[in-house]
Amino acid sequence: MTIKIETLAVGPLEVNCYVVGCTEHKVCAIFDPGDSPKQILDTAKKHGWEIRQIINTHGHADHTGANSEIKKSTNAPISIHLADATLLTHPEMKDMAGYLGLSASPEPDELLTDSDLVELCPCLSFTLLATPGHTEGGSCFQFGDSVITGDTLFKMSVGRTDLMGGDTEKLISSLESKLLVLPENTVVYPGHGEPTTIGYEKANNPFLMQPWRLRAQT
């Protein structure tokens, strides 16, 4: 198998940090390094992978707490959607990081927009799906038959919209136009909790049912 995914639940809120690597070209990307930089670095080292990219699905501090240490250790660029760029260093996120005992993130190095391709090697690239709702710049990243959804979609739940940058109507639109249209066998790797599939969520997730969507929009 060329592509391998390691999942690390890190930080006080147990954020799923994903180390996604190519076993052929020995490179990887780190998604949402929320905490535990040594564990993340050791995971990449175990496979002999060079960390090429640090990618944040959104700018909340629980997902970015190890950005600084990983960048310092690897010189890998930090990437995030353009609309969440200022969120990384916003005073509210610095306060959140301090409250959770995490490090504040530095500014991003690369700003992404909808449909941008982050290419690590000939075997591994990620397509950004802009999914505002949890935050204005909330994003998912599709690769092969998998998608990393951050805090947009979870197993049997969806992202909250009562934090900075949240918008329920935008979240509903993002779910319907960007995620529920994916093939049903697409594996979902969420920002918290267990993996799932698009098909399972379409059939079982109560927050994707029409009555909830209608109530949320009123």
C-alpha positions as a printed NumPy array, in Angstrom:
array([[  0.   ,   0.   ,   0.   ],
       [  1.477,   3.353,  -1.037],
       [ -0.51 ,   5.649,   1.265],
       [ -0.584,   5.101,   5.03 ],
       [ -2.526,   7.072,   7.654],
       [ -1.534,   7.271,  11.316],
       [ -4.089,   8.733,  13.74 ],
       [ -2.994,  10.361,  16.988],
       [ -5.547,  11.684,  19.49 ],
       [ -3.746,  14.666,  21.007],
       [ -4.366,  17.434,  23.512],
       [ -6.98 ,  17.905,  26.215],
       [ -9.824,  17.815,  23.65 ],
       [ -8.452,  14.678,  21.928],
       [ -8.071,  16.179,  18.499],
       [ -7.344,  13.681,  15.753],
       [ -3.969,  14.56 ,  14.291],
       [ -3.416,  12.677,  11.04 ],
       [  0.033,  11.8  ,   9.748],
       [ -0.555,  10.889,   6.106],
       [  2.447,   9.523,   4.264],
       [  3.641,   7.911,   1.067],
       [  5.566,   4.714,   1.741],
       [  7.23 ,   4.883,  -1.675],
       [  8.545,   8.449,  -1.615],
       [  8.921,   8.671,   2.187],
       [  7.118,  11.987,   2.621],
       [  4.124,  12.97 ,   4.726],
       [  1.783,  15.767,   5.737],
       [  0.646,  16.513,   9.269],
       [ -3.017,  17.469,   9.615],
       [ -4.153,  19.375,  12.708],
       [ -1.192,  18.95 ,  15.054],
       [ -3.1  ,  20.003,  18.149],
       [ -0.531,  18.92 ,  20.747],
       [  2.167,  16.312,  21.486],
       [  4.782,  17.468,  18.959],
       [  7.289,  14.799,  20.018],
       [  4.771,  12.011,  19.446],
       [  3.955,  13.436,  16.017],
       [  7.607,  13.799,  15.062],
       [  8.395,  10.297,  16.346],
       [  5.53 ,   8.844,  14.295],
       [  6.929,  10.333,  11.087],
       [ 10.463,   9.276,  12.036],
       [  9.31 ,   5.687,  12.697],
       [  8.298,   5.407,   9.047],
       [ 11.301,   7.328,   7.738],
       [  8.992,  10.043,   6.399],
       [ 10.052,  13.608,   5.742],
       [  7.382,  16.055,   6.952],
       [  6.667,  18.243,   3.935],
       [  3.532,  20.099,   5.056],
       [  1.616,  21.151,   8.156],
       [ -2.059,  21.522,   7.227],
       [ -4.764,  22.979,   9.451],
       [ -8.392,  22.212,   8.648],
       [ -9.294,  25.394,  10.545],
       [ -7.77 ,  27.882,  12.941],
       [ -9.073,  26.85 ,  16.369],
       [ -6.286,  26.51 ,  18.914],
       [ -7.044,  22.904,  19.873],
       [ -6.117,  21.915,  16.292],
       [ -2.995,  24.085,  16.004],
       [ -1.241,  23.758,  19.369],
       [  1.821,  21.955,  17.965],
       [  2.14 ,  24.047,  14.784],
       [  5.023,  26.04 ,  16.203],
       [  7.102,  23.084,  17.429],
       [  6.56 ,  20.977,  14.315],
       [  7.544,  23.891,  12.075],
       [ 10.583,  24.669,  14.227],
       [ 11.744,  21.056,  14.04 ],
       [ 11.109,  20.454,  10.328],
       [ 10.846,  23.85 ,   8.617],
       [  7.676,  22.521,   6.968],
       [  5.256,  25.278,   5.903],
       [  1.938,  25.793,   7.69 ],
       [ -1.038,  25.853,   5.323],
       [ -4.614,  26.943,   5.992],
       [ -7.566,  28.349,   4.076],
       [ -7.26 ,  32.061,   3.36 ],
       [-10.399,  32.878,   5.365],
       [ -8.912,  31.405,   8.57 ],
       [ -5.44 ,  32.926,   8.183],
       [ -5.961,  35.644,  10.792],
       [ -7.708,  33.192,  13.135],
       [ -4.423,  31.377,  13.795],
       [ -2.964,  34.372,  15.603],
       [ -6.185,  36.014,  16.778],
       [ -6.12 ,  37.106,  20.457],
       [ -9.112,  34.862,  21.176],
       [ -7.201,  31.834,  19.847],
       [ -4.129,  32.787,  21.897],
       [ -6.364,  32.913,  24.963],
       [ -7.868,  29.537,  24.037],
       [ -4.387,  28.047,  23.616],
       [ -3.346,  29.359,  27.012],
       [ -6.487,  28.018,  28.662],
       [ -5.86 ,  24.556,  27.177],
       [ -2.15 ,  24.628,  28.019],
       [ -1.137,  24.723,  24.349],
       [  1.272,  26.841,  22.345],
       [ -0.123,  29.62 ,  20.182],
       [  0.347,  29.119,  16.436],
       [  2.61 ,  31.286,  14.313],
       [  1.249,  32.9  ,  11.161],
       [  0.637,  30.576,   8.193],
       [  3.126,  30.256,   5.358],
       [  0.724,  29.203,   2.616],
       [ -2.853,  30.324,   2.088],
       [ -5.227,  27.998,   0.272],
       [ -8.601,  28.405,  -1.409],
       [-11.304,  26.079,  -2.694],
       [-10.1  ,  23.315,  -5.05 ],
       [ -6.405,  24.024,  -4.397],
       [ -4.177,  20.977,  -4.683],
       [ -1.487,  20.285,  -2.09 ],
       [  0.913,  17.869,  -3.765],
       [  3.519,  16.027,  -1.706],
       [  4.754,  13.578,  -4.326],
       [  3.473,  11.836,  -7.487],
       [  1.495,   9.382,  -5.327],
       [ -0.012,  11.715,  -2.747],
       [ -1.907,  14.967,  -3.09 ],
       [ -4.825,  16.564,  -1.274],
       [ -7.659,  18.608,  -2.773],
       [ -9.089,  21.32 ,  -0.546],
       [-12.867,  21.381,  -0.242],
       [-13.905,  24.717,   1.251],
       [-16.529,  23.935,   3.896],
       [-17.292,  27.098,   5.883],
       [-19.64 ,  26.773,   8.825],
       [-17.628,  25.674,  11.852],
       [-15.31 ,  28.555,  10.962],
       [-15.287,  30.841,   7.936],
       [-12.25 ,  29.069,   6.504],
       [-13.095,  25.556,   7.626],
       [-11.821,  23.042,   5.076],
       [-11.817,  19.358,   4.242],
       [ -9.069,  17.588,   2.315],
       [ -9.856,  14.808,  -0.13 ],
       [ -7.338,  12.216,  -1.264],
       [ -8.156,   8.981,  -3.065],
       [-11.289,   7.496,  -1.505],
       [-10.763,   9.365,   1.784],
       [-11.499,  12.812,   3.174],
       [-10.196,  14.558,   6.287],
       [-13.106,  16.63 ,   7.575],
       [-11.742,  18.517,  10.589],
       [-14.664,  19.816,  12.63 ],
       [-17.128,  19.919,   9.717],
       [-18.425,  16.337,   9.894],
       [-18.111,  13.69 ,  12.607],
       [-19.507,  10.215,  13.051],
       [-23.162,  10.845,  13.919],
       [-22.63 ,  14.58 ,  14.383],
       [-21.526,  17.807,  12.714],
       [-19.427,  20.785,  13.733],
       [-20.726,  23.301,  16.242],
       [-21.426,  26.803,  14.974],
       [-21.485,  28.82 ,  18.192],
       [-17.75 ,  29.571,  18.256],
       [-15.859,  32.355,  16.507],
       [-16.53 ,  32.229,  12.746],
       [-19.419,  29.767,  13.027],
       [-22.518,  29.934,  10.805],
       [-25.18 ,  27.214,  10.782],
       [-26.589,  27.954,   7.327],
       [-23.111,  27.925,   5.808],
       [-22.368,  24.619,   7.531],
       [-25.531,  23.05 ,   6.099],
       [-24.653,  24.32 ,   2.638],
       [-21.097,  22.981,   2.93 ],
       [-22.269,  19.546,   4.033],
       [-24.779,  19.287,   1.22 ],
       [-22.662,  20.708,  -1.6  ],
       [-19.192,  19.391,  -0.743],
       [-19.414,  16.252,   1.398],
       [-22.721,  14.483,   0.841],
       [-22.061,  14.486,  -2.91 ],
       [-18.929,  12.359,  -2.46 ],
       [-19.13 ,   8.611,  -3.19 ],
       [-20.775,   6.736,  -0.344],
       [-17.699,   4.544,   0.204],
       [-15.544,   7.618,   0.92 ],
       [-13.842,   7.147,   4.284],
       [-14.286,  10.136,   6.606],
       [-11.47 ,  11.011,   8.993],
       [-12.98 ,  13.561,  11.405],
       [-11.303,  16.034,  13.748],
       [-12.563,  14.121,  16.808],
       [-13.82 ,  10.585,  17.297],
       [-13.973,   7.525,  15.087],
       [-13.69 ,   7.348,  11.303],
       [-16.848,   6.726,   9.326],
       [-18.052,   6.837,   5.713],
       [-20.178,   9.25 ,   3.73 ],
       [-22.745,   6.522,   3.123],
       [-23.066,   5.702,   6.815],
       [-23.536,   9.356,   7.737],
       [-26.124,   9.941,   5.003],
       [-28.131,   7.021,   6.334],
       [-27.679,   7.51 ,  10.084],
       [-26.446,  10.955,  11.109],
       [-29.387,  12.784,  12.74 ],
       [-27.871,  16.167,  11.902],
       [-28.023,  15.388,   8.195],
       [-31.725,  14.608,   8.253],
       [-34.063,  17.087,   6.576],
       [-36.041,  18.065,   9.718],
       [-32.862,  19.188,  11.502],
       [-31.684,  21.172,   8.497],
       [-35.009,  22.947,   8.243],
       [-35.064,  23.729,  11.983],
       [-31.493,  25.006,  11.883],
       [-32.333,  27.457,   9.138],
       [-35.323,  28.996,  10.93 ]])
